[in-house]
Amino acid sequence: MMMRKSVAVLIVLLFFPGCQKRQEERTSHQDSPPKNELVSLQVRRMERPDRINSRMLQGVQKKAQGEEVKDVRGEWQSERLSIAVLADLKNIFDTDAGSPRGFPGLFRATVALPDDLRMVSESSSGVTEWRSIGSSQWIGGKRFSESVKLLLQRFPSRSDIKLTSISVATDRVEVVLIVEHAGEGMQANVQWRGVWGIKSGDQLELLELKMEDYVETRSKSPVFFTEVTEQVIGGTPHFDSQVKGGISHWAGNVTRFGDMALTGHHGIAVGDIDGDGREDLFVCDGGSLPNRLYRQLPDGSAEDVSRYCGLDWLEDSRAGLLIDIDNDGDQDLVVATIAMVVFAENDGAGRFAIKGGFPRAQYPFSLCAADYDLDGDLDIYVCVYGEGDANSNGRGFAARAPVPFEDARNGGRNVLLENLGGFAFADVTDEVGMGKNNDRWSFAASWEDYDLDGDVDLYVANDFGRNCLYRNEGGKFDEVGESLGVEDIAAGMSVSWGDFNRDGYFDLYVGNMFSAAGRRVSKQGHFASGRSRDSIAGLQRMARGNSLFSGGSGNFKEVPDAAGSAIARWAWSSGFVDIDNDGWEDLVVANGYLTGWTLKDDL
């Protein structure tokens, strides 16, 4: 069968004679007005076979069986014992078994399902929280087995176990673990402390399990959201071939020349491209895969108009914004590609023409827009994670590693682009004071007038270390993260502003990383030997989880355990939103990570 032909757009990132050269040193606005720093882009359309073909769809199935993989966990006694402890715990909280298996009745424990739960809160939408109010008595193994069986009958869907701490003595092991139980319309988060005796050859014998905290959430409506992805875009020709495969599939099928990033940090933008009153969706994708623009139809489904609108670029694209750049009433497009930030003008009917690109923001991760100087148009802030190395053709971790890991200062240079009108933009980062502490691995940023003085301020979430808060003072910025206590030294992935306690001040939620293994390993005495105490504390903080800061009159206060929102798994994007329309802002956190073909990530 003859392969179907398709048309794709390829942006060739070349500089032409007459294009403005890089300004090594810039003068202030008072000495010289900013000049447009966008360069021209040559757009080339070419007929080519569809990259999404049968050979690529078949893929290469790598199997874990037979592969020799060194598991360094076996080199540490604490990690060897962690594996054994986890195996015992899975026997206890096995949703398939329904009750503990293979345990003698000599250990003691507290009940697994408390009978003294009391409701401590209720939302207008019917979501309630219940906690245990009494102190549980010790019971034997047989009664504990019966209690676990009742627990698993109550929560039959899933039981996830995270071992967060382990302490090893000569004859015993003490651990702290978190277990999340899920059922229809309810969930329980339980913290346990367990003790095992060490017998010969690292063999373990369970001695006791004590419940330290039990929180149960119930909802009158079992399902708030319904998965409708296939219902909305499943009718597009590329849905099965491009969308369903996932990043792991494509990483094994696109050549290195194709510029596919394994981590898959590709954003989306939402806006009404044609003025019909319905929101449309622009989806960034990796190198060699076309970006997609989905136009929403009256029935709620969507059609792919990427080629028609001139946006099916093959560049590796990380983030997009659908915003009105030129104040003509329609949504234009800004896309952070791996090589430059590209600006495209909307003709009012949903077709786009590229107006130019800013080349000095390579390896960007996200974009955010606001009118920082109150001149009536939107300016663009670009987070640059780790700058590329033109000599080695490397970028990100391929070009350099974060140093030091917990407080890195060798990341990319973020850029503030001032909108000069007429699709002209100038880099004013240093002129306005945003050059301070602008050398970190920045993931995301968000504008908000946190001090309520009439102009927008900016918080920047940085991976591998300290975050930044730039306070706007009439179009000039001071970096005040340290003085206001919101540096939040961690693996900063995202940031969201809201008012979670409804006191009239903006609060700050930062998405970081929670890792049970990271918590457990970093607390071992032989972890990071040779490092200073402060350095080790910084590394331990990297695995703690998300942070919540309550705002006040010009200050912030960190909320302990983020008011219950610290553990959101391996968090990426996060945002305040009133999900149930009860007047209180909730939190949505996107989480997860790649899973390898060999070693399990269940520790």
Buried (B, 14 or more C-beta within 10 A) or exposed (E): EEEEEBEBBBBEBEBEEEEEEEEEEBEEBEEEEBEBBBBBBEEEEEEEEBBBEEEBBEEEEEEEEEEEEEEEBEEBBBBBBBBBBBEBBBBBBBBEBBBBEEBEEEBBBBBBBBEEBEEEEEBEBEBBBBBBEEEBEEBEBEBBBBBBBBBBEBBBEEBBBBBBBBBBEEEBBBBBBBBBBBBEBBBBBBBBBBBBBBEEEEEBBBBBBBBEEBBBBBBEEEEEEEEEEEEBBBEBEBBEBBBEBEBBBBBBBBEEEBBBBEEBBBBEBEBBBBEEEBEBBBBBBBBBBBBBBBBBEEEEBBBBBBBEBBBBBBBBBBBBBBBBBBEEEBBBBBBBBBBBBBBBBBBEEBBBEBBBBBBBBBBBBBBBBBBBBEEEBBBBBBBBBBBBBEEEEBBBEEBBEBEBBBBBBBBBBBBBBBBBEEBBBBBBBBBBBBBEBBBBBBBBBBBBBBBEEEBBBBBBBBBBBBBBBBBBBEBBBBBBBEEBBBBBBBBBBBBBBBBBBEEEBBBBBBBBBBBBBBBBBBBBEEBBEEBEEEBBEBBBBBBBBBBBBBBBEEBBBBBEBBBBBBBBBBBBBBBBEEBBEEEBBBBEBBBEEEEEEEBEEEB
